[in-house]
Amino acid sequence: MNDLDAHLLIVDDDERIRDLLKKFLMRSGFLVTAARDAAHARRVLSGLDFDLIVMDVMMPGEDGITLTKALRETSMTPILLLTAKGDTEHRIQGLEAGADDYLSKPFEPKELLLRINAILRRMPEAPPEVTTPKILHLGPIRYDIEKGEMWQGDQPVRLTATESQLMRIFSSCPGEPVSRTRLVEDLGRDRGQAQERAVDVQITRLRRKIESDPKQPRYLQTVRGAGYMLAPD
């Protein structure tokens, strides 16, 4: 995907911030639609598809975390949460809800732009027209390495942008541990313990989709002192 072709949805109840973000991102080359709250966003999403959603957490009525959880039931559109709460607990809540990244207010517009572009680059690219299928089997789960698609039987398993990127990383070296530091770097995140903790949350979410017992993982294993390892059948 060309990042400048992307259509973004901005969801924020603050009209001034909403308008500033829309103007800035449009000047940066994006197509932008804005919604004033969660209910408005739901109506917009019912008729349009977006490449990424930038959403405030603290909104009257339905908040951003609750809406993120609801969207994740049917959609894998990347979500970047904006929050005035900078503590780790609230950042983790956003990630557990299904967000791909977060940014604490106040922030520099350039940092927002960098994070949006980083998320869009992590989105799976369209597969070549002619490919030789390479499939990993994880019990009842099948993962097509070339297409970046996951299936259980004839039902697709929805992956977020970050989960897709994690599967691409792990499937490039099955049976080999991947350190948390490398995962942070390959996901385009800044280094630090908070980001490593964020990766742990993403791993937990991914395990829920591929493991029969996520608390006793068989296929996405923790390797003590080395990181995580994908162990297909």
N, C-alpha and C positions, 0 to 999 in steps of 0.2 A: 504494500500500500504506500502511495505517496502521502506523507503526513499532511501536505498542504491540500489534499483532496478530502481530508477527513471532515465529517460533520459532527460537531460537538453540541451537547445539551448542557446548558448552565442552569442549575437549580439553586436559587438563593432568594430568601424573602426580603433581603435588603436591596431596594431598588437601585440605590447609588452604586453598590458593589456589583450588582448584576449588570448594570449598564456599562460600568468601567471594564469589567471582564469581557463583555461581549465586544466592545469596541477594540480592546487590546488584541483579543484573539482573532478578530476579523482582520485587523491590520497585519497580523502575523500569518495570514493566508488561509485561515480555517473558515468553513461555513459554520455559522453559530446560530442556534435557537436557544431562547431563554424561557424559563418557567419560574413563576413567583413562589410556588410552594409544591409540596408533594402531590396534592390533588391535581394541580395544573400539570405537573410533570407526567402523571399517569395518563391524562387525556392526550398529551402530546405524544407519548410513547405508544399509545394505542394505534396511532396512524402513521408514525414515522420510525425508521430505523436510524440508529446513531452509531458512530464508531467509538465514542467515549462519552461518559457522563461526568461532569464536574459538579459536585453537590455539597452544599453546606450541611453540617450535622445538626446545628441548632436552628430549627424552624418551628413556627407555631403549628399545632396540629400534629400530623405525622412527621417525625424527625427523620434525618438522613439515614441513620443506622437502620431504623425500622423499614424504611423504603428499600434500602439496599438488600436486606434479608428477603423482602417480598420479590424484588426483581430477580434475585438469584434463583428463585424457584423455576423460572421460565426463560431467563436470558443470561447470556455469557458476555454481554457488552461490558467493557472495562469501566470501572468506577473509581474516580479519584475523589476522596472526601476532604472537605475543608472544615477545620475545626479550630475554635478559639481555645480549646482545652489541649494544652501541650503535654500533659502527663502521659506516661506509658500506658496506664490502664485504659484510657479512652481511645488511644491509638490502636491498642490491641482489640478493643471491642469492635472498632470499624473493620479491621482485617478479618476478625472472626465472622462478621456479618457477611463478608464476601467482597469487600473492597479490594482493589488491586494496589492502591497506594493511598497516602494521606499527606496533607500539608497543613501545618499549623499557622493560624493567623496571629499576627500580621505576616505577610510573606512578600517577597520581591516578585513582581510579574515575570521576570526572566526565569526565576526558579520554577514557577508554575509551568511556563512554556517548556522548560527542559524536562520536567517530569511527564508532561503530556506526551511529548515526542518519544520519551523513553518507553512509555506504556505502549504507544502505537507501534513502535519497532518490535515489541515483544509479541505482537499479535501474529498468529500463524499466517504464513504466506500461502497463496494458492499453489497447489502442487503442480509440477510439470504435467503436460498433457499425456506424456508417455512415461510411466514409471514402472519399476519392478517392485511389487509390494514387499515390504519387509514388516512382518508382524511379530510383536512380542505378546506372549500369552501369560496372563496373570490370573490363573484360575479361570473363572468364567469371563474374565475381562480380556478383550483383544485391543492392542494398541498398534495402529498403523503408523510406523515411524515416518514414512514419506509424506503422508497426508496430515499427520498430526491429529488423527482422529481416534477416539476411544469408543468401543462398543461393548455392550453386554447382551449377548444373543443378537437379535435384530434391532435392539434399542440403542440409540446413541447415548453416550455418557457426556453430559455437558461439562466442559472445562472452562474456567475463567482464563483470561490472558496470562496471568501469572502461573496458573496450574499447567497451561499448555507449554509455557517456556520451561518449567521444571521438568516436565516429561521429556522434552527435547534434550535437555541437559543429561538427564539420567539415562535415556535410551541411547545416547551416543557412547556410553561406556557401561553397559550392563555388567553387573558383577564386580564393579570397581567402586570403592567409596569416593564420595565427593564431599569435600570439606564445606562447612558452613560459610567460611570466608570466600571460597570460590563461588558458591551459590549467590552470595550477596553481590559479588562483582559481576557475575554473568547476568544477573537480573537487573543490572544497571543501578543498583542502590549505593548510597554512601556507606563507607565502612563504619562499624561500631556495634556495640553489644545490642543496642535497641534494634538495629536492622537484622542482626542475627536472630534475635527473639522473634522478629516479624517473619523471618524465613521459617522458624519452627512452627508458627501458626499456620503458614501456608502448607507446610508438610502435613500437619494434622488434618487440615481440610482435604488434602489430596488423598490421604489414607482412608478417609471416610468413603471415598468413591471407589477405591480399588481393593480394599481389604474387607474380608468377611467379619473380622474382629479387629477394628482399628487399634485397640489397646494392646493387642498381641500381633503386631504386623508381620506378615509372612513375605510380602513382596517389596515393600518399601521399608527397609530395615535401618535401624540405628546402629552404626558401628562405633563402639566406644573409642573416643579419642581421635576418630578419623572423619566423622560426619554421617552421611546417609548413603545408602546403596540400594539400587534397584536390582532385585533378584528374580527375574522371570523364570517360568517353568522351562 
